[in-house]
């Protein structure tokens, strides 16, 4: 029998960090929005920030194994209110507050400082009042079809694969399938697994909406290894494999970013050890570097919607994609005919390094003509990202632009994303960290600043700007190309979203513009001979015919 997520014994087992997460789940059921966990060193006394009916609240979570929360917690919450400029605060504990803490909160309220105390009994009362689950999203027809097809495939064969490009709601589909399974199999254990901690944390938060409140959830990774795993477990692959090897036996396994599943490795081991478990794989980008076909693990896709299909069908916003390839060495092109070059050598010789200030100039032009602009710049290295950030921060209004990369602490990344969401940070300069596992606020400008080509990463990064939002008309994409495969990828997308079909579906603002028409002509003549260039690796050798007009 499972235990509710606010059961006193369960909260003690969860520890301080787990208690804060369960508070997040409660706030979602209470209709709070924009709930962000900022717990960590330097949080100024605020562990969670959320918004209810347009009003921001601060929550300080005080987990206690025994004893009571004293007056210093109230003072810390007061400090946090002043620091963040928020006028509602709650000091939450799984136990009780001391009389001094209650008196301090009461005295502050008398002066207009609104600090409330929630103890274990208040949490129990709130649990009884909140609905069984949050209001579900209204699914698009293709998402409903994906849920139905996944459920049928799981029943027929025990496996299902969903391929929905970034921005099309693959996690929403997986969450709805999970809900059906939990309702049909009361008390069953479920594992939702992925390859990185931040991603499983994000998945837990996203899927709370679909999990009945009586079903607990737990995180499973190197720093979180609970003794028991009732309900739904969100685990990183290596630790999940360890638990399965010692007897953990979930009845359903959901693999997010399923393109990470290979013929060998953690995923292969755990799935081999669970022959009776149903398995659902979801991915936005099914390509693997080692060419392993994940259909061998999950079967044929029950649904497949690519970015270009999503754009044609109107499920993604219109895109104005501008390719800046004026850094091509045309002297080299003229002499490249009938010579063979590896892609690595070709990129090195074909593209002249674009100056950062030229990238900034194009970004400024786009920014100034965009309504309520918010931008992400993707760079290849941390060093380049820091340099680009320093450059753009010289412009008035961009001083608070921030970098986002793997070398930052998790709390620093969350804080920068929070400030980006609120508009305090206008531009994020990122290195790979936004590809997977990070919930990115909506943007309407994407800039690729000489990033190397990976079809999977390209699709993930582009998808960050394509989500539909009220009032959002289109996304501007500025691509400063430094890889022949990227040119091929964009050209291929351009061909897949032709004007005739776009006009027919009334989404006619899609544009793929090559700022230098010679580049388009170059691709038209090369593509026939190159084949699937977007998927080629660095060692592939290419031979090109003479280029007219170059």
N, C-alpha and C positions, 0 to 999 in steps of 0.2 A: 504493500500500500504506500502511495506517495504522500509527501508532506508538503503543505503550502509553503510558498516562498517567504512568508513572514512568520512562520512557526518559530517560537522562541529558541527551541533546541537547534533548529536549522540555522538560525542567525548566529548563534554562538559558534557552530561549526564553521561557518563561512569566514569568520575573522573580520578584521577592520575593512579590508578592501572589498571583500564579498558583501559586507553589510552596506557599503556605499552603493554597490551595484544593485542590490535589492531595493534600496531607496529609489534609484533611478526607475526601476520597473514599476514601483508604486506610483510615482509621479506620472508616468505615462498613462496608467489606468485612471488617474485623477484628471486627465485632460490637459496636463501641462505639455507645452511644446518647447522645441529648441532646448531640450534638456542636455546639459553638457557636464561631464565629470572632469573637474579640474584638480582633483585631490593630488597632493604632492608637496614637496618642499617649495616654499615661497608662495603658497596659495593664499596667504594673508587671511586665513581663517575660513575660507569658503571651499567646500568640497564639491558641491553641485550647484549649478545655476540653471534655472528653468523659467518659463514664462506661462502665466495663466491669465487668460482674458486680456492680453496686452500688457500685463504688469510683470516685471522681472522679480524673481525671488532668489534669495541665497539660502542654501542649506548646509549646515555643518553637521556631519555624521560622526557620532561618538559611539563606537562599539565598545562594549564592556562585557567581560566574562563574568564579573561580579562587581558589587559596589554601585555607586551613583556618580552621575556627572555633576561636577561642581561649578562654581560661579565663573571660573576662568573661561569656560566654554562660551558663556554668554558674552563676556568681554571680547573674546575673539570674534564672535559673530558681529558684534558692534563695529569692531575694527574693519571687518570685511565689507560691511555696508558702506562705510566711508570710503574705502579704497576703490570699490567697484561702482560707487554711485547708485546703489540699489537700496530701496526703502522698505523691503519686506525680508525678514530673516526667520529661519526656524532652526533651533538646535535639536537634532534628532538623536535618540539613543534607543537601543534595544532593551535598556534597563529603566532606571528612574533618574530624576534630577534631585539634587539636594535642596533643602529648604532655602539655603542662601541663593542658589541659582534661580529658584522660583521668585524670590523676593527681588533679586537684581533685575530680572526680566520685567516684573511688574512695575518697578520704579522707572525703568527706561520707557515703558509704554506710557506712563503718566506724563513723560516729557515729549511724547510724540515719536519715540523710537519703537517701531513695530517689530518686536522679537517674540516669537511664539516657541513654546517647548512641546515636543512630541516625545513621549516615552513609550515603553512597550505596550501599555494598555491602549494608548491612542493609536498605535500602529495596528493593533488587533481590531479596533473599532473602524478604522479607515479601510482595512481589508474587507470587512463585512459589507461596507457601503459601496465599494467600487464595483464596476461591472465585471463579468467573468473574463472579458478580454476587451481590448480597445476597439473602437469602431474600425471595421475593416475598410481597406481601400476599395474603391470601385474599380474593378479590373477592366482593361480593354478586352475586346473580343479575342484578340490573338493570345492574350494572357489566360483568359478563361479556357480557350482551346488547349493551351499548353498544360494547364492544371489537369484538365479532363484526360488528355492523352497520356500524361505522366502517370496518373492514377490507374488508368487502364493497363498501361505497360507493366507497372509494378505488380498488378494483380495477375497479369497473364504470364509474364516471364521473370518477374522479380527484379528487373532492371529497367532504367530509363535514363535518357540523356537529353538535356535541354540546352540548346544553343541560342541565346539571345544576346545581341550586341550590347555593349555598354550603353546604358540609358534606357533600355527596354524592359527592365524590371525582372531580371532573372531571380533575384533574391525574394522578390514579392511572390513569384510563382513557387519557389521552393518552400517559402513559409506557408502558403496556402495548402500545398501538398502535405506538409508536416501537420497542419491542423487536422486535415482529414484523417491522417494516420492515427493521431492521438485520440480522436473521438471514436475511431473504429476499434482501437486497441487500448482500452483503459489500463493504465499502470505499466505500459510497455516502456522499455528503455530505448532511447534514440541517440545516435551520435551524429552531430554536425561537425565536419572536420575540414580544415584548411591548412595551408602550409606555413602560416605566420600568426603570431599572437595577436597583433592588431586586427587582423582579419577576423579571427574567431570572436574577439570582443565586439567588433562591429556587427557580426552576424547575430550574436546573442541579442544585442539591443534591437536590431531590425526585426527579429522574429518573435520578440516578446508580444508583439501585436497579435500574433496568430496562436499563441500558446495559452490555453485556459489557465486561470490564475491558480488553480489547485495543483498545477504541474510545476515543480521546481526546476530551475536551470542552474548549471554549474559550469565554471571554466576549468579546463584541463590543459596545463602546460608546465614547463619546468619549474615555475614559481608557485604553482597552484595544483597540488596533488591530493585531492580529498580522498577519504577512506571509502566513501560510498558514492555511487553515481545514480541516484534516482532520477526519473524524469528525463529531461533533455540535457545532454552534455555537449558543450562546444569546445572541441579539443584540437590542438595542433597535431599534425600527423605523427611525429616521432613519439610523443607521450601517449597518444591514443593507442599506437601500436603496442607500447609497453604494457598498458592496462589490458589490452585484448589478449596479449600473450600470457597474462596471469589470471585470465578467467572472465574479464568483462565481455558481455555478449549482447550488444544492442540488437534489436530486431529490425531497425532501419538505419542505414548509413547514408547521409547526404554529404556529398563532396562538393565544396564550392571551389571555383577556379579549377575545374576538373582537368584542364589541360596539363596540370602538373602530375597527373597520374601516369606512370610509366610501366614498362614491362616488369621492372624490378623496383625495389625501394620500399619506403614505408607504406605507401598506399597499397601496393601490390601485396605486401606481406599481410596487412590487416584484413584486406578483402579475402585473401586466400584462407585466412583463419576463421572467416565468418561465412561459410558456404550457404547457410540457411537465411542469412540476413538479406533483406531487400536493399537495393542500392540505387541512389539517384545522383547523377552527376549534372552539375550546371556550370556553364562557362560562357563567357562573352567572346572568347578567342580560342578556337579549338586547335590551333597550330602548336606543335611541339618542335623544339630544335632537333630532337633525335628521330623525328618522323614517326614515332610510335602512334598508332591509330587508337585513340581512346574508345572507339566503338567496340574494340575487342573486350573492353571492360564493362561498358554500359549499354551496348547495343546501338542500333541506328538511332539518330536523333528523332525524338517524337515531334519536335518543332525546330525550325532553323530560320532565324530572321537576322540577316546581316545588317550592317550600318546602311549600306546602299538601299536595301529593301525597306528598312525602317523609314528612310527618307522618302522613298517613292510612295509609301503607304500613308505618310503623314503622321507617323508615330514619333518622329524626331523633328526638331525644329529645322527650319530652312538654314542653309549654310552658304556663306560667301567665302569660298576658299581661294586664296591668292597664293600662287607659287612664285617666289622670288628666286630665280635662278640666273640672275644677271652676273653671278660670280663664275659662270662657266668659261673656261679657257677655250675660245673658239679656234685659236691657232692650233691647239692640240686636236680639236675635233677634225679640222681640215686634214691633218696628217695621220689621223687614226684609222682611216679607211683601210680595210683589208689587213689590219694588224690585229693580233689576238692579245687581249689584256685580261688579267683576273679582275674581278670586281674590286678587290682591295686596291690593286694598282690603279685601276681606272678612276676610282674615287679620289685617290691621292693626286692624280695628274689632271683630272677633268675639272675639279672645283677649286677655285681660288678662294682663300679664306675671306669671308665677309667680315667687315669691321662691325664691332658692337654698336658704334654710334649710328651706323646705317640702319641697324635693326631697331634701335631706339627711335630714330626719326620716323620710320614707318609705323611703329607702335603709336607714337604721338598723333600722327595723322588719323589713324583709325579711332583712337581714344576720343579725340575732340569731336568726332561726328557720331559717336555712339551714345544713346540714351542710357543713363545710369550704368556706366561702364564698370565692369569688373573683369580682371584679366589674370590668366596664368601663363607664365613663360616657362617652357620646358628647355632645360639645358642638359648638356651631355655629362658634365662633371661638376662636382661641388665647387671647385675653384672657379670655374666659369660662372656658375650661378652667383657666387658671392661677388664676383667682379661685375656681373651684369646688374645685380641689385644696387651696388654702390653707384653705378653709372646712372641708372634711372632715378635713384633717390635724389639726384640734384635738381630734378624738375619740381617746381612748386606743386603741392598736392600729392606728390608721390614719395614724400620723405619717409613715410612709415611702411613702404614696401618691404616685404620680408621674404627670406629664403625658407625653403622647406626641403629637408633631405635627411638621410638615414643617420647622419652623425649627431643630429639633435636628439635630446632626451624626449621620450614619449610625451611628457607633460608639456614641454616647450612646443612640440608640434601641435598638440591639442589647443594650446593657448593661441597660437598663431592662426589656426583654422577658425577658432572662435572669433578672433578679431577680424578675420577676413569675412566671416559670415555677417558680422555686425556692420561692416563697412569701414571700420577703423583702419584696417589694412586694405589698400585698394588693389594691390598686385601681389601675387605669390610667384616667386621664382623657384621652380622645383627641379629636382633631379630624381627621376624614377619613383620617388616615394608616393606619387599620386596615381601610379599605374594600378595598384591593387591594394585593397585593405584599408583605404582611407576614405571616409565619407566627406566628399568635397562639396562645399556650397556651390550654388549655381553661378555660372560665369557666362559672359557673352563675347569674350575675346580670348582666343587661344593663339599663342605664338610659339612656334617651334624654332628655336635658335640653334641651328646646326646640330641637331640631335642625330645620332647614328640610326640607321634603319633596323627596325625589328617589326615585322608585320604585326605580331601580337601586341607589342607595346604601343605601336602607332594607333591601332584600333582602340585600345584602352584609353589612351590619352585623348584622342579625338572625341571619343564618346563622352568625356567629361563636360563638353560644351553643348551636347546635342539634346539634353533632356528638355522636355516641354515644361514650360512654366507660364502662369498667367501673366500676360503683358510682354512676354518675350517673343519678339518677331523672328529673330534669326541669330546665328552666331557668326562672328568674323574670325576667320582662320588665316594667320600669316605664317607661311612655311618657308623658311630660309634653308633651302635644300643643300645637303652636302653628301648625298648618296643617290646613285643612279636608281637604286631600287625604290626609293621614296618617290622619285619622279614617275616611275612605272606604276606604283600603287595609286597615286593620285589620278594619273591618267586613266587607269582602269576604273576607278570610282566615277570619274567624269563620264566615261562611256556607259556605265551601268545606270546613271541617272540622267537619261537624255531629256532634252527640253520638251519633246512631244508628250512623253508620259507625265512629266511634271505639270505641264499646262493642263493636261487631261484631269489631273487630280487636284487642281487648284492650289498647288504649292510651288508656284512658278518663280520664287525668288532664289532658288538654288542656283549658284553660279560657281563654276570652276574656272578661274582666270589664270592663264599663264602670262605674267607680265611681259615676258619676252616671247613673241610668237615663234621665233626660231626654235625655242625649247619644245613647243608643241609639235612643230614639224619634225624635229629630231626624233621625238618619241614615236610619231606616226610611222616613220620609216624604220625605226629600230624594232618596234614591238613585234612586228610580224616575224622577225627572225629570232628574237630573244625568247619568246614563249613566256613561261611563268617567272618573270624576272623578280617579282616581289618576294618570292620564296627562295630565291637562289642564295647560296652562301658565298663567303668571300673568295673561295678558291675557284669558282666557276669562271671559265675563260670565255670571252665574248669577241665576236668579229662583226664589224659593222660595214655596211655599204657606204659609198661616198654620199656626203650630205650636200644637197643643193642649197645655195643661198646663204651658207654659213660664212 
